[in-house]
Amino acid sequence: MRMPFGWAHLLFFYAALIVELLNIFIHERDGWTAVVPIGMTLSIIGTVLILVAAWLRPRLVEAVR
């Protein structure tokens, strides 16, 4: 049986890329006001998405073996 971890890993990874791309545009503005509150929130969301994608990757490797 094929596991759907590959698609989940891919979706979380691309979601993190989009969030971090938006975060880059936010951080390009003024220094402190760009970071607090929306910049920090996007950084935390992006970090959580990357961690979830990384957590799914070992399961993806196990499903392929």
Secondary structure, 3 states (H helix, E strand, C coil): CCCCHHHHHHHHHHHHHHHHHHHHHHHCCCHHHHHHHHHHHHHHHHHHHHHHHHHHHHHHHHHHC
